[in-house]
Amino acid sequence: MKHLLATTAAAATLIAGAAFAQSGTDPVKMGVLLSFTGPIESLSPAMASGAEMAISEASGNENFMGGTSIEPVRADATCVDAAAATAAAERMITSDGVTAIMGADCSGVTTAVLSNVAVPNGVAMISPAATSPALSSAEDNGLFFRTAPSDARQGEVMANILIEEGIEEVAVTYTNNDYGNGFADAFIASYEDQGGTVTLSASHEDGKGDYSAEVGALASAGGDALVVLGYVDQGGAGIIQSALDTGAFDTFAFGDGMIGDSLTERFGQSIEGSIGTAPGGENEGADMFQTMADEAGIDGTSVYAGESYDAAALLVLAMAQAESASAGDYAGEIMGIANEPGEKIYPGELAKALQIIADGGEVDYEGATGVEFVEPGEAAGSYAEFRVQDGALEVIGYR
């Protein structure tokens, strides 16, 4: 991805964006494209609410395009149906008139929306949750960013934790899509580099009622733990259930797609001692976001809720910097807003940021997740380490 737009790409984007020029009274519309159905549906409500907190915080502010309001437009990305996600994104742009997309979430549908909708229509998107390493090299005309780091980093973090725990042999199962394949490749490479042994690496399909065959093969291969790189509301949970029912494994390692309250609500102490990873870090903004979320009745601890707030906030501030809701104008401002130099901005401080921008100053958006973008426009990446303790997911450290 090259975030310095080529002249021809910029011209095309400007032409496409011209259709969305604001009248000064019409609201700016921002798409909230998340998987409200499908294998991560339990995570999406908090993600959407996080994004809409940022939108509400800035909407109508006198320093946002002369007091223009901002309206969120929700649509279902499904996580697994690229055609449905593409159609939903297309409707957002052509029917609803969105000029930016906060989303999508799962890597496969994000890739499809980027190439088939966002780039052709010249609309920027910031994903809070798409983590496939392949997205780092996607052709995006400078329109794609993500507040979640690549799984190239998460695979390394998970491998480090398992080696430190003395778990030197594992079986690996992963959902058969862009997310699962990329994550599994990154984990296995790092784990084996550190002396670990992968007894079997096998994909699984989501939506099945019976995973006994998959678990049987993994159990035959053996291992001290089963690494599950899947989805908490779909095949990943089915794999765990079958493993527990057959006694194949009782210790697991979970990727971010498995980290959610529904995991421990379903399995509780049956997976006691298991570990997991998900984007997160210790920073001032995390506590501020949690306080805001609590006051709004939102689960601020839910995976990717903070990243969603940050994605929406970056889009808002970039528009304010460019004084335009056309991606041809504002997309090039996102990297600068996300990084030094400038005054640090945390959750709840978007009005302050808008005032600084209006006064001609610079902001360094830290947000809920300590945002720091590296090329090609993605989070540098820190991770929370989870452990199941007394039947609940607990954060025990950060890496």
N, C-alpha and C positions, 0 to 999 in steps of 0.2 A: 504494500500500500504506500502510495506516495501522497503525503498530505500537503505538498506544494502543488497546487493544481496546475496542470498544463493549460496553456492559453485556450486551446480549443475546448477542453473539458470545462473550463470556467465559463466560457461563452455559452456552451450548451446548457449548463446549470442555470446561468442567469436567465436564459430564454425560458426554461421550464419554470423557474421560480417567479418569473414576471406574472404568471397567472395568479399568484397568491399574494400579490402586493396588497398591503393593508390600506384601508381607507382612513384610518385614524379613529374610526368608531367601531368597525368590525373587530371581533375578537381574534386573537391569534389562537389557532387550534393546534394542540399537540397530541399526537397519537400515543396511546398507552397500549402497546401491542404485547400481550402476555398470554401465557397458556392457562386460561381459566378453566379449560377442560384438559383431560389427558394425564400423563404420568407424573406431572408436578403440580397438579391443580391445587393441592393444599398449600403450596408456597406462594401462589400468585396473588391472593387477596392482600397480603401484607406488602408485597412488592408494589402493587398498584397503588395502595394507600400511601406508601412512602413517596412515590413519585408525585401523587396528587397533593401531598403536603407541601412540597416545594412549589408546585404550580400555584396553589392557593396563596402561598406566602408572598408571591411576587405579583399575582394578578391585580391589575388596577393601580399598581404603584405609579406615582407621578413620574418616576424616572425610568419606567419601562415603556418606551415608545409613546410618550405623551399620555400615560395613564391607561393604555390599552389593556383590556382584560385578556386572560388566557383561559381557554377551555380545554380540559382533557377529553379525548375521545377514545373510549375503550374498544378493543377488538380482540378476538380469540386467536392466538397463534397455534394452539393445540399441542405444541411441542413436537409432534410426530408427523403431521400431515402438511408437507411443503406446499401442495396445491391450495389447501384451505388457507394457510397462512398468507400465501401470496395474494390470493383473492381478497382476503380481509385487508391487507395493507393497500392494495389497489383501490378498494372502496374508500378507505380512509382518505386517500389523496384526491381521487376523482370526484367522490360524492360529498365527503365531509370537509374537504379543503384543508387537511392538516399540512403544516409546513415543516414538521419535524416529527420524528418517531422516537419515543422512549421505548426501546425494545429492539428486537424481540429477545427471547430468553434462551431456549434450547438452540444448540449450535446449528443443527441441520436446517431448521426453519429460518434462522437468522441469515444463513448463507443464501437461502433461496430468495428471501425478501430483499436482501442487499442487491443481488445480481439482477433480479427480475423486476423489481419495483423501485427501490431507492435510487439506484444509479440512473436508470433510464428517465426517471422523473425529476432528478436533481434534488432529492430530499435527503437531509442528513438523518442519521440514526445513531443513537448511543445505546448499546446493549448493557444491561446491568448483570447479565448472567451467562452469556454465550462464551464458552471457555476453550473451544477447540483450537489447538495450535495452528490449524490450517487457516483460520481467519486472519492470522498475522500477515499472510501474503495474498489475501484476496484482493482482486482488482476493485477499488472502491471510489476512484476519482476524488479522494480526499473527503468522503462523506461518512465514513464509518469509524466509530470509536467504541471503546468498552471500558466500563468502570470495574469490571471483573478481570482479574489477570488470566493469562493463558494457562491451560493445564500442563504445559511444558514445565512450569514451575510447581504446580500442585503435585504432579507425579514425583518430582524430586523430594518434596516435603514429606509425602506419605512414605516414600522409600526410606528416608532418613529416620522417621519415627519407628518404623518396623524394625530396622536394624538395631536401633538403640534399645528397643524392647527385647532384643534377643530372639526375634522371630526371623529365622533364617530360611524357612521354606514356606511358600504360600502357593495356593491355587488362585487363579484370577478369573472372574466372570465379569463381562461388560456388555452393556446394551449395544446392539448392533446398529450404530449410527455414527455420525461424525464425532459427537461428544465422546461416546464410549471408546471408539477406535483410537482417537487421538490421545485420550487419557491413558488407556491401557498401554499404548506404545511408549508414552513418556515414563510411566511408572516402571514398566518392565526394564527399560534401558537403564534407568537410574538404580533400581534395586539390584540388578545383576552386576552393574559396575561396582557396587559396594559389597559384593560377595554373596548376595542372596540367590536363592534358587527358586525358579517358578516351575512348579511341577506340571501345571497345565494352564494354558490361557485359552478361554473359550467364550465366544459371544453367546448372548441369549436374546430372544425376541420378546418384545413387550406384548401384553394382551393375551397371553396363554393362561389357561386354567391349571395346568399341571407342569411343574418343572422337575419332576422326579428323574427324568432321563438326563437332563443337564447336571443335576446335583449328583447323580450316580457316577457320571464320568469324572466330575471334580473330586468326589470322595475316593474313587479308585486311584487317582493320581496322588492323593494325600497332601499333606501340608500342615503346618502349625496353625494356620488361619486361612480364612477365605476372604479375599479382597473382592468387594462388590462395588463395581463402578456402574451403577444403574440409577433407577428412579424410585423414589420412596413410595409413590402411589401406583407402581406398576410392577414390572418384572423383577426389579431388585427385591421388593418385598416378597414376591412369590418364591424367589430363590432362597431367601432366608427361612421362610416358613417350611419349605421342603427340607432344607438342611437341618433344621431343628427337629422336624418330625421324624427324620430318619437317623438322627444322631450323627450325621456326617461331619458337622462342624459345630462348635459352640463359641468360637472366637472369630470375630469379623473385623475387617477394616473397611470403612465406608468413605467414598468420595462425596463431594458436595451435593450431588443430586439425591443422596440418601439422607442428608441431615435435615430433619424436620420433626416436629412434635409427633406426627403420626407414626414415626419409627418406634419411639418408645411407648406410645400409647398402645401400639399393637403387640410389641415384643417385650417391653419392660426388662425385668431382671433375667429373662431368658438369654439376653445378649450382654449380660453384665461383663464389664471389663473391655468390651470392644472399643475400638478407637475410630476416629473420623477426622476429616479435614474439610474446611470450607473457608472461603475468603473472609478475612477479619483481622483486626489489629488493635493494639492499645494506642489510643490517641484521644486527645481532648474532645474531638468532634463526636466520637462514639457515645460518650456519656451524655453530651448535649442532645444528640439525636434520640437517645433512649428516653430522656426526660420529655422531649417533645412528643414522642410516640405514645408514651404512657398517658400524657394529658389528652391526647386525641383518641385514646382507646385502641391504639394499634399495637400489634406485637412487634416491637422494634428489634427483638432478638431473632426474629425469623430470618433465615438465610436470604440474602440479597435485598432485604428491605432498605438497608442503608445505601447500597449501591444504586438502587432505583431512585431514591431521593437525590443522590448526587448526579445521576444521569440527567434527570429533569432540570436540576438547578444549573448544570453546565450549559444546557441548551438555552435556558432563559437568559443567563448572563452573557452568553455569546451573542444572542440577538440584541441585547441591550448595547453591547459594545459596538456592534455593527449598525445599530439603529435600523435594523431590517429583519424581517422574518423570512427572507429568501436565503436558502442555504448557500447560494452563490456568494452571498455577502458574509454570512455569519460562521460558516463551517471553518473557515480559516482562522477564526478567533478562538476556537475551543482549546487548542494546545496551550496558547498563551494564558488563557483564563485558568487552566488547570495547574500551571506551574509557576515557579518564581520567574521574575521578581513580582512584588506587590504585597499588599496587606493581606494577611491570612484571613480567610472567611470560613466560618463554621456554620452548622445547622442553626436556623433561626436568625441568621444575619444577612439574608438576601437583600433586605431593604438597605442595610449598610453598604453592601456591595454595589447596589444600583446607584446609590448616592456617590460613591467613590468614582464609578465609571462616568456618571453625569458630570462630575467635576474635573474629568480629564485624568484621573489617577489610574493606578494599576491594582488589580486584585490577584491574589494567589489562592485559588479555591482549594481548601483542605477538606471541607465537608464532613460527612459522617464516617468516611473510610480512609481519611488521610490521603486524598487523591494526589497522585503524582504520575503523570503520563510519560511513557517512553515511546519512542517511535516503534511501531507505526500508529500511535494514538491509542494506547491501551495502558491499563494500570500496571505499575511495576510489580506489585503483588506481595502481600503478606497474608498469612493464614492463621486461623484459629485451630488449635488442636483440641478435639473433643474426646471425652471418654464417657462411657455409660457407667454411671455410679448410682447405686440404689435405684436402678430402673429409670434414670433420667439422663439426658444429655447434659454434660457439664463441660464448660471450657476450662481447660487446665493449663493453657499456655498459648503463646503466639510465636510464630516463626516467620 
